[in-house]
């Protein structure tokens, strides 16, 4: 019996995800979106994860400074039809993927890990303190 190979391990979803990420960054950079919540907002597209069939894309965004993240995500969700149309013009694909916008929480997670590590390092005794206690 032949083993079924998963398409998600291939390079194509990764390449297409990067193409879509660059296209979205270009669209946002130009400032063509007229939503009042997006006017003047600087948004970073941190990652685009494509489904194996390249029909769906999850777009992770992080506003500069991490302020008003929910408002920015909601505004981008309202702009999805426009974004899909512009992606279709920029990236040559048979099907323009459906977009799902999500806030990128990886920076918050990394910050929490950094805080925990610094707490552990601060809590440890320095080697000089150990030497004083031994004598």
Buried (B, 14 or more C-beta within 10 A) or exposed (E): EEEEEEEEEEEEBBEBBEBBBBBBBBBBEEEEBEBEBBEEBEBBBBBBBBBEEBEBBBBBBBBEEBEEBEBBBBBBBBBBEBBBEBBBEBBEBEEBBEBEBBBBEEEEEEEEEEEEEEEEEEEEEEEEEEEEEEE
